[in-house]
Amino acid sequence: MENRVKKIYQEIYTLPRSKEYFAKLFEVSTKTIENTVNKYKNDIVYDKKLGRYRFINLLPRYISYETFLKLFQTSIENDAIKSDFFIIAKSIAQIETSFTMIDTSILSDLVQKIILCDIALNHNCILQIDYAGNKRAKEAKYIQPHTIISTGYTYYLYCSYDEKNEKNVGEYRSLAFNGMGKITPYIYLKDGNFRIDKPGNAYGLFKQEDFVTLKLESTSAKYFTREGFFKKNNFDFIEMEEDGSIIIKMYYNHEQEIISLIQQWMPQISIHDNIRLKEKIYSKIISNTRGLTNI
């Protein structure tokens, strides 16, 4: 595949592009662009309403290695290995051969859905999806995709319900990709910006005002420091005390996140302040412990 076509795919992945944009980019005529793209008319279409080129089925036949690595490096938890992905992507970007594109048909269903949704949020495309959550039957939903969240193991799509829905219009949700069935492009919006670049988890995006201050005793403090937890988006280091314990700030979307962490590490991690929240969380943990001992 010639390098010009590879670049066209990369550009359209990021945004729908006009003929004039490509003509200026490659310093050729719009007719040359038409002739080049026409070779891939089963994958790329000129949308007259948008006045730009886009992928016909959202999921293109090809994707560059650079794009693939950038999208999926977030699933790598180890920071050292994640940095190697950046190096590999830069090296591949310098290669101008036919071996620099991935045939998306060989990829897993999960990866195909993630790529498709990433393009949809880049293109301001409202999606119709079949979704099954909480063991319910699949329902048809119309969504505006905003960001893709990875926990390192599971992928979620943070989105809002479009006005096309009969209920929950305007609500923001995190939908697990493994609960999605068929995904279909519904309509492309020419203006606007669906993308929201903020960190989050299965419960949604992190908010700066929702946090709890925790005290980590020396054992858990050493582990959190060694494993680089304070480089993650939901933890902030505050201070270290003389006995080796540390005080941290944890951002959360649901109280269950706090409960799970303290239960996993008790008695090594405790709530440092906020008496009302402390009483509520500890009461739930005591109830969980009693429930376990009664089994």
N, C-alpha and C positions, 0 to 999 in steps of 0.2 A: 504494500500500500504506500503510495507516494506520500511524502512528508506534508504536502499541502492538504491532502485529505485528512490526515491525522490531526492537523491543526484545526481544520474545520469541525471535526467531531469534538475536539476539546472545547472549542469556542461555543458550539451549540449546547454542549453539556452545561456550560455555565449560564448561558442566556440565549434566547432566540436572537439570531443575527440577520441583518439586512444584507442584500446583495452589495449595496454600496459600502457597507462596513468591510466585507471581505475583499472587495475590489481595492479599497484603500490599504488594507492590511497586507495584501500580496502584490500591490502595485500592478494590477492587471485590470482589464475591462470587466464590466458586469456580465458581458456575454461569455467571457472565459470562465467566470464563476458559475454561470448557468450550465455550461458544458461539463465542468468538473463535477458539480453536484448531481447532474443528471445521470451519471454513472451509478449513483447510489439512490436512485429514485424510489427504491423499495424500502428505504430506511429514512430518508430525509425528504421533507416536503416544504414547498414555499407556501406559507399561510397568508392568503391575501388580506384577511382581516387584521392580522398582526403586522403584515408588511415585512415579515421576517421568515427565515428558515427555522424549522424545528424538526424534532424526530416524529415520525408518523405515529408510533405506538408508545411514546414516552421511553420505553426501554429500547435503546438502540442495539443494532446488531453487534457493534464494536464499542469497546471502551479502552482508553489508553491505560497503560500500566501506572503512569503517574497519577491519573485520576483515581484508579482503584486503590493504590497505596494510601493516598491522602484520605480517602473516605473511610478505610477500614483500619487505619493505624490506631484509632481510638480504642479498639477492642484489645490492644496490647497493654497489659497492666504494667509490665516492667519498663521503666523509663529508659533504661539503657538500650533495650531492644527496640523500643519505639523510636528512639533517635536514629537507630540504624535504618529504619524505614525511610526517614528523610534523606539519608545519604544514598540509599538505593534508588529512590525516586529521582534524585538529581542526576545520578549516573545514567539512568534509563532515558531521561529527557534529552541527553546529548546524542543518543543513537538515532539515526535516521534511516532505518531499514523497515522492511515489511513485518518484522517480528516484534514491533512495539505496540501492537493492539491485541486485546483479548476478545475472543468470540464469546459474547455473553450467553449464547445458547448452551455452553458447557458448564456454566456456573450453577450453583444450587438455587433452589426456589427462594430461599431466604435472601440470598445475596441479590438475586434479580429484583426482588421486591424493594430492598433497601436502595438500590441504584435507581429504580423507577421513581420512588418517592423523593429521592434527593433531586432528581431532575424536575419533578413536579413543583417542588418548593422553589427551585431556581426559576422556573418558568411561570410562576403564579397560576398554576393549573389546579382547579378544584377537582377533587377525586371522588368517584363513587366507589365505595369499598364494601365488601361483605365481611362483617366482623363478628366474632363470637367472644364475649368476655364473661368471666365469672360463671362458666359452665352453661351459658345460655346458647340458644340456637343462633346461627348467623343472622345478622340483620343488615340491611342495606343502609349505608350512611353516606352523607355528602360532607366532605371535610376540606378544610384549607390546611395543608401541611406547613409546619413552621420550623421544626428542627428535628434532627435525628439524635437520639440519646443512646449511648452505650454504657452499660454497667460493667463491661468487661466480659460478660457472659451472655447477657440478653440485650436485644435491641428494641427500642421503643420509638414511636413517632409521636412527637408532641404536636397537637393540631387543635383546631377549633371547628365546631360544627357550623356548617354553612346554613344560610337562610332557606336553602332548599329542603332541609329536614323538617319533619312535622313537629319535633320537640327538641329541647336542649339547644336551641339556636343560640350561637354566640359563646357557648361554654367551651372551655379549654380542657383537653384530656390528653393523657399519655396512653396510647394504644400499643400493645405488644404486637410485634410483627408476626409472632407465631400464632396469633389469633386471627390474622387476616386471611381472607380467601381471595377471591377475584378482585383485582384493582383496575379500574377503568377511568381514563381521563374524561371529565364531564365538560368543562369549558375552560378556555384560556382567557385570563384577564390581561389586557394590553398594558395597563398601568398598575402601579402598586408594588408592594414588596412583602411577600409571604414570609421570608426568612427571618428568624430570630436567633441570633448567635449568643445563646446563654447556656450555661451548664445546668444539668438537672438529673433526675433519676426517674424511676417508675412512677412516682407520684406527681411529677411535673418539674417545672423549672425552679431553681433555688431563688429565694427572696432574701435580700440582705437583712430584713427586719425579723425573719423567723430563724432564731438561733438559740442554742442552749450552751452555757459555759460548763465545761466538764473538767474534773480533776483526774489525772492519770497517775497512779502510783508508779514507782520506779520501774517495775517489770514491764507494765504495759507502755510506759513512756519510752523505754528503750526500744521496744518493738515498733511502735508508731514512728519513731524517729528513724530507725534503721530502714524500715520499709518505705519511707518517703511519703507517709500519709499527708504531711503538711504541704505537699505539692499538689494535692488533689483539691478540687473546687469546693468541696463541702467542709473543709477543715482549715482553721487559721490558728497558728501558734501564738500564744499570748505571753507566757513567761515560764521560767523554770525556777523551782524552789530549791533550797539548800539540800534537802534530802533526796534530790533527784527526781521528784515528782514534777509534773508540768500541768499548766492550765491551758486549755484549748477552747476554741469556739467552734461549734458544730452547727452548720446550717442544715435545716431539715424541712420537709414538706408534710410529714406525717409523724405523729408521736411514736408510732410503731418502730420507726428508725432508731429512736433513742432507746426504747425498750429493748430492742434486739441487741444493740451494742452493749448496753450495761449488763444484760443477762449473759452475754457471751463472755464478758470479762470480769464479772463480779467475783470478789469485791475490789478488783483492781481499778475500776472506773466508777466515779460517782458524780452526781450533779453538784456543781460548786456553789451555785446561787439559785435564785428564783424558787423560793420556798413553796409557792403554790404548785408550780410544775413538778417540783421534786416530790411532793406528797402524792400527786396524781400518778406519776410514773412509778414510784416505789410501791404504791398500793397495787398497781397492775402487776408488777413483777412478783410481789408476795402472793397475789392470787394465782398467777401462773405456776409458782413453785408449789403451792398447796395442791393445785390441780394435778401436778406431776406426781407428787408423793401419794396421792389418793388412787392412782392407777393400779 
